[in-house]
């Protein structure tokens, strides 16, 4: 169910509030251009600064607008296990097809603590769970042997891997087997990860070029690595441009430049992009042909 490109969609804001119409339009833009799923309330969706009420509303809006056309994988992670259970239960009730759960951040749990966290959520809520491993934001790495333990739970079905380590990625695939879905958590690693057995990417750049990212994943899933390689290298500079400042400021700015959302507004402590970065981003979009 969860393969190919699943955009981690931004949460558009208008005058400080969630822009519901903007979310709905962005979802349609994604689906009309061939994406394989939608991920609301991830890091790119600024989940860290959404209130609990807003978080739940964004998930509900997404499920309603998708209307079963592709799977919805809702971000429900927290550094508070009880809160993660509550958000995950809400996502299931709202009709999400699965959830994306970031490893507990700030707490810096041990491997046993990480295992017990996911075990508790998996036992409490019967919904497919994709673990999100991003040590650069959480300050702790989930080790491959911990993934092997967690893969024994029937509803822990995969990982969004953003450690940046191909050694770790290949070890997860080796230990967990082909039934465990490994998705790239970094756009620039989509090709190498899928070349070694990964199933796709939960993606930032797909917000702005969903058709090309969908085509890349379709080619790689079909085993056409020659055509896929050419498209990957064309996309690569654009992927890098999404991170010239902290995500999601660049992708929101790009979407606003393209007229896909009404505002590039981000919430503090994120700030609008500098003029220098905006110029670099605009040039990258022009070079690609997106503007």
HUJOWO-V400257 format. One line per field, one symbol per residue. ss: DSSP state (@ for helix, = for strand, . for the rest). phi: phi as a letter, one per 20 degrees, with the letter a starting at -180 (. if undefined). psi: psi as a letter, one per 40 degrees, with the letter a starting at -180 (. if undefined). A space follows every 50 residues. Layout:
# HUJOWO-V400257
ss=???
phi=???
psi=???
This chain:
# HUJOWO-V400257
ss=...=====....==..==.@@@@@@@@@@@@@....===.......@@@. .@@@@@@@@@@@@@@@....=====.....@@@@@@@@@@@@@@...=== ==........@@@@@@@@@@@@@@...======.@@@@.....@@@@@@@ .....======....@@@@@@@@@@@....====..@@@@@@@@@....= ===.@@@..@@@@@@@@@@@@...@@@@@@@@@@@@@@@@@.......@@ @@@@@@@.................@@@@@@@@@@@@@@...
phi=.dbnddfeffdfdclndfefffffffffgfffdnfdrcdemegfelgfde fgffgfffffffgffflmfbfddefcfaedgfffffffffgfffofeacd dffgemflffffffgfgfgffffecebgddfddbgfdembdefgffffff ffffdedabeecfndfffgffffffenffeeddfdcgfdgfffffdofdq beceffgdcffffffgfffffenefffffffgfffgffgfffcfcfgdgf ffffffgemecebegcdgefcgffffffffffffffffnec
psi=dgiahhhgiihiihfeihgddddddddddddeeeieihhifaddefddeh idddddddddddddddfediihhhheiiehdddddddddddddeeieiih hiihiddfiiddddddddddddddhgihhhihhgdddeeihhiddddddd eehdeheaihhfeehddddddddddeieehhhihehdeeddddddeeiea hhidddddgddddddddddddeegdddddddddddddddddefdihhfdd dddddddeedieiehiiieiiiiiddddddddddddddee.
